Amino acid sequence: MDKKASVSQPGAGPDVVVVGGGPGGYVAAIRAAQLGKKVVVVERAHLGGICANWGCIPTKALLHSAELYAALKKGAALGIVADGLRFDYGTAIAHSRKVADNQKRGVGLLFKKNQIEHLDKTATLRRDGGKLRLFVDDKELVAPHIILAVGAKPKTIPSLLPDGKDILTYFEAMNLPSQPKSLLVVGAGAIGIEFAYFYNAIGTEVTVLEALPQILPVEDSEISELLRRELTKQGIRIHLGARFAGCEKVAGQQKVRFTDASGQSQEVVVDKVLSAVGVTGNLDSVLAQGAGVKIDRGFLAVDEWYHLLDPSGQPEPGFYAIGDCIGGPLLAHKASAEGIACVEKLCGVPEREIRRVDLSSMPGATFCRPEVGSMGLTEQRARELGKKVKVGKFPFRASGKAQATGETEGLVKVVLDDSSGEILGAHILGGTASDMISALCIARSGELTATEVLHTVLPHPTYGEITKGAFESAFDEAIDL
């Protein structure tokens, strides 16, 4: 068999090969097809990647179930009495998996629509005679452009190695055969907090350990502290400055040891432990020994146009990498945006028209209740950079819409340049923060300043008014109740 023959369709080989079918890979593939390229995607697991199958989408299905359950438990205050209310864990899990299956099927249909070939095979990079090559099941696949979009995987620590049964990653945590009575979450980033909220909301006793001084360490410290207080009110036990020391199985449960912020040793016994200490580049599956590419802190190193770099820092002709595997904010929408920018560049789209990715404005969201949405610089970071800032805040409790819905927790906080009114950052806790932050992303992208926001009339009563109230507050012009 010719080891260098194309494994694509007979005739001319592909113009673009994408390794990985997640939100970076499948979006890059579709954009390349839209631009007239013949595209092959190599994905050995599930089209849609972690996001569609085990992350963003199915977890939101679970969180929505938990939100509805929590809301109905408080419904009597709004005139809704739900006697005999219970949470059907198995049905919620089944709904989540159905959503994931629909997402995977949808990506497959998009591939057919755009005439993209999917190879359900394993891809590997190898260096042969000094040249980087891509092999698919030991057969070389040749194309002018090869994009790696292999994503990330759960990070582990030696004292907390997942076994898939008692020590979990997010893969197992969202598909357990039965609801645990108690759960300890190690790590209070977005993944850890979302699972802590979900399980606590449906009746599991939840404890969270975070080694750093705040939950959601990348968020504005004021927002994180307000969220910590709200989650504590909901019944989640949160230990900040806590160091995981180990665990052992005792009488069918896990006895977990940790030191608290004061250095005192503590123990807690739980049914399950979730390791949510972060993620790292999923490089093992694609990099054969001796592939000879530059690795930067566990991620593939690339230049500004996503060219893969060799160990000396020089671009590898025809090879690119995007998404979680290159580091930066590990977000599905960031991966998709990078896929589009990478493809538009390699397809020759005029540079002024390429949708370049501005990491300084990259939004983030955490889908607990209350929600978190953020964009740009935190107040602390802006001051560290020496910027003179105006800060405006407006609480949800002052909003008629929030009072009507009972969603009065949280606030909107904006960080503005003191002299120009430039929107440096925005941070929201409460309401529909994950959607509300979008308007501020557009405002920053469009180079609008506080002046344009203040001159804009928004509908009443809405959560959007709270955003404008934060801008008004920055100039001491807020109309309070």
N, C-alpha and C positions, 0 to 999 in steps of 0.2 A: 504494500500500500504506500502511495506517495505521501510522506509525512508533511509535505508543504502544500498539498492540494487544498483548495478552499473547501470548507464544509458547508458553504452556503448553497443556494440553488445553482443548477447548472448554468453555464455561461459566465458572464462577467461577475466578478466577486463584489462584495459590498463596498460602498464608499465609506461607511461609518459602522464600526462595531462598538456596541456599548456593553460593558461587563457589569451586570447588576440591573435588576428590574424594579428598584425602589423609586421613591419620588424624585430622586436625582436622575436615575437612569432612564426611567420610562418617559419622563418629560423631555430629556435630552433627545431621546430616540424619536419621539413624535415631532419635535421641533425640526430635527434634521430631515425627517420625511416631508414635512411641510415645505422645506426649502429645496426639495427636489432630490434628496439623496436616497440611495438604496441602503437600507439599514438592517442590521442584524443585532438582536439583543441576546446575550448569553445570561441566563438566569436559571440556576439549578434548583432553587427552592420554590418561592412563590412570587408570581408577578404582583407588583405593588409593594414588595419589600416588607420590612418590619412595620413601617407606618400603617399600611393598609391591613396587614394580617395580624400583627401582635402589638402595635403601638398606638399611634395617634387616633385612628378611627375606631377600632373596637373598644379601646379604653374609654373613649367618649360615650359609647353606647352604655357601658357599665356605669359611668359617672352620671349619665342622664337618668338611668334607673334609680340610682341612689338619691339624686336630687329630688325626683318626684316622690319617692318614699319619705324623705325627710320633710318635704313641703307638706305632704298630706298629714304627717304626724302633728304638724303645727296648724293644720287647716281649720280647727275649731274657731280660732280667733278671726278667721275670714268667713265664717259661716259654713264651712265644709266639715261635716262630722263623718269620719270614716271608722265605724265600729268594726272590730275584728280585723283591723289592718295587719297584714304580715308581708314579709319580703320573701318571694320565691327565688331563692338563689339559683337553682338549676335553670329556671326559665330565663333569668337575666343573663346567665352565661351563654345559653343557647342563642338568645337574641344577638348577643355580641358576636358570636361566631358566625351567625347568618350574615350580619353586616360585613364581616371580614370576607366571607366567601363572595358576597356581591361585589365588593371592591375588587377582588382578584379577577372575577369574571369581567368586570367593566374594563380593566386594563387590557385583558385579552381581546375584547371587542374593539378597543381603540387601536390595537396593533393590526387587527384585520382591516379596519377602515383605512389605515394609513399604509397598508401593505408592508408591515414590518415583520420580519421573520424572527421567531422565538426559538432559541436552541436551549432545551432543557438539559444542559450539560455543565461540566465543571471546567472553568477557565484557569489557566496558570501562566504566569510570566516567567520566561527563562532568558538568560543571556547566552547567546551562541555565537562564538567568534567575535565577541565584542558588541554584537547587535542584540537589542532587546526584541524578543519575539513573543507572540501570544499563541498559546496552545489550548485547544479545546478537546478534552479527552485524548490527549497525546497526539493530536493532529493539528498542525499549524493552521491558523486562520489569519489570512493576510488581508489588510485593508489600509488605505492611506491614512485613516484616522481611527484610533482606538481610544475609547474613553472608559476609564475605570470609575465605577460608581458603586463600590462594594460595601459602603455603609460602615456601621460600627456594631460592636457587640458589648454586652455587659462587662464592666471592669470587675475584677475580683481582688480580694486581699487574702494573703496566706492563711490568716486565722478565721476566714469566713468563706470557705469554698462551697459553692452551691452543689447540692446532690439531687435537685429536682423533686425532692419529696418533703423534706423538713426545712432545708435551707434553700430558699427560692431566689430566682431572678424574676424579672417582670414577665418572662414567658410563662412560667408556671403560676405566678400569682393571679393571672387573669383567666386561668382555666382550671382551677382546683376542683376536684370532684365533689367537695363539700365545703361549706363555709367554716373557717376556723373560729373557735371561741375567743382566741387571743392571738395577737400578731405583734411582733417587734420589727420595726423598719429601721435599718441602718443606713443613714443618709437622708438628708432633708432637702434635696434638690427637687426639681419639678416631678420626676418620676416617683420619688419617695413620698412626697406630699400628696400627690393625686391618689396613690394607693392607700395611704393612711386615711385620707378623707373618705374614700369609697367604703373601706371596710368598717370604719367607725360609724358611718352613716347607716349601715345596715345591721349594726348591733355587735360587731366584733370589738373586743377590748384592744385598743391600739396604743403602743408605746413607740416613740420615735427617738433615735439617738443621732445627734449631729455634732461632729467634732468642732465645727466652727462656731463663732458667736451668734449666728443668726440662721434661721431657716431660709431657704431660697437664697443662697449666698450671692448670686449674681444680681439680685434685685436691690432696689433702693432700701436702705436699712430701716427707714420709717415704715414703709409698706410692709416689709417682712415682719417687723415687730407687731404691727397691728394685726396681721394675719395670724401670727403665733397666738395672740391673745384670743382671737375668735375661735381658732381650732381648739385651744385649751378649754374655752367655754363649752365647746361641743363634746368634750370628754376625752380628747386625745392627750396623752401624757407625753410631753416634749422635754427632752433633756438636751440643753445646749452645752457646748464645751465638753461633751461626753466622748470618752474613748472606749471603743469596743475592745474587750480583752479576751473573749473566747466564749464558746458554748459547748455543752455536752448534753447528750440525751439521757434523761432520767425519767423512768416510769412513763415512757412514751411521749414526753414533752421535752422542750429545749430549755435548759438552765443557762441563761445568758449572764455573763459577767462584764461589767464595765466600770469605768471610773467617771465620776461626775465632775462638774466644773471646779469643785473645791478639792479634787484629788481623792475623794472618799470612794472606796470600793462599794459597788452596788450589785445586786442580783435581781433578776426577774425571770419567772418561769412562764413560758408561752407555748402555744401549739406549733406555731410556724415562725420562721425568721425570714424576712425579705432583705436581700442584699441589694441596696440601691445606691452604691457608692460611686456611680458614674459609668461612663462608657468609654471605649477606646476604639481606635481604627480596626476594622475587620480585615486585617492584612494577611493573616495566616493562610486563608483559603486561596489566595491568588498569587502570592509571592513564593515561588520555588526558591530553595536555597541557592544563593549565587545570582539572583536576578539583578543585583547591583543597581538599586535605585536609592535615592536619598530619603531617609526617614528622619522626621523631626518630631521628637517627643511622642513617638508612637503613631504618628500619622504620616501619610505620603506628602513629600514636599513638592510644591508647584510654584510656577511664576505667576505673574498677574493675569495671564491668559490661560492658566490651568495646565500649561505644559508640564508633564512629569519631568523631574530633574534626576540626573545621574548623581553619583556620590560626590562629584566635584562641583555640583551646582549648575551644570549645563543642561539645557532642555534636551529631552529625548525626542527626536523627530517623529512626529505622528502619534505620540502617546500623551494622553491627558488624564487628569483625575479631578473629580468634583465631589461635593457633598461631605458627609460625615468622615469619610476616610482621609480627608485633607485637614481636618481640625476646624478651629473656629467655632462659632456657635453651632451646636449639633442639633439642627432644626430641619424639619422636612421642607419648609418653604425656602430656607436658605439653599438647600441642595437643589431644589427645582430651579431657583433663580440662577444658580451657577451653571446648571446644565444648559439653560437657554443661552446665557452669555457665552459659554464655551462653544456651543454649536454655531451661534451666529458669527462668531469670530472666524472659526475654521471654514465656514461656508462663504466667507467673503462679504458679509453684510457690512456696509460702510460703518466705520468706527463710531461716528456720531449717532448712528441709529441703533447700535448695539445696546441692549438693556443691561448695562453694567451693574454689578452688585455693590451696594453701599453698606458695608458691615456696620458703619457707625449709626445707621438708622434701622438696623435689623430688629423687628419686633419679636417679643417673646410673650408667651401666655402659659398660665398654669390653671388647670380646669378643676380646681377645688371649689368650695363655696365658703366664703365669697371668692369670686374669680380674681385673678391677677393678669393685667396686661401692661406691657412696658415697651419703651422705645427710647433709644439714645442714651445720653449720659445721666447717671444718677446725680443727685445734688452733691454727694461726697466726691465723686470722681471729677465733676466739673470744677469744684474748688481745688482739688489736688492739682488739676491742670492749670491753675492760676487764673481761671476765668472769673470775672465779676458777674454775679448772677442775680436775677430776681427769681424768687420762688413764690408760686401761687398755689393755694390749696382750697378745695371746696368739698365739704362733707356730703355724703349721700343723704344723711339724716335731714338736711335742709331742703331736699328736693321733694316736691309734691308727688312726683311719679314714684319715687322710692318709698315714701310713706304709704302710698296707695297699694303698692305691691308687697310691702313688708320687708323690702330689701334695703334697710337703712344703714347697714354696716359699711365702713370704708370711706374712701375719699379719692378725689382726683388731684394729682400733684403735677405741676408743670415747672420745668427749669428753663429759664429764659436768659439770653444774653442781656445784661443790664443796659447796654448802650444801643444795640440794634433791634432788640426784641426778637432775635432769632430763637427758634424753638430748639433748644439743645437736648431736651429729653422730656418724656412724659411717663407717668407712672400711675396706674389705676388699681385700686382694690375695691371690688364690689360690682353689683349690677351685672351687666354683660361686658365686663372689661375686655375680654378677648375680641369682641367686635368693636367696642368703643375706640380702642387704640388705633384701629385702621384709619379713622379720620385724621388723626394726628400724624400718622405715617405719611398720608397723602399731603398734608399741609407742609410737613418738613421737606418731602421730595419736591414739592412745587415751590419751595423757597418762600413760603408765606411766613409772615412774622406775626407777632401778637396783634399788631394793628389790624391786619386783615381778619383775624379771628374775632376781634372785638367789634368789627364793623359788619359781621355776619349775623343775620337773624336765624335762630333755630326754632323748630316747632316746640310747642308747649302742650302738655307736660311730657318731657322725655328725659332719659338719662343723659342725652347729649348736652342738655343745658348745664349739667354739672361740670362738663368739660369747659364750657365757656365761663362758668363761674370761677374756675381755677385761674383762668387768664385775668378775669376782672379782679380777683383777689390779689394778684401780683401787683396791681396798680392801685390797690385800696379802693376799688370801685364795685366790689361785690354787693349785690342786692340780697341781703340776708332776710330770713323770715323774722 
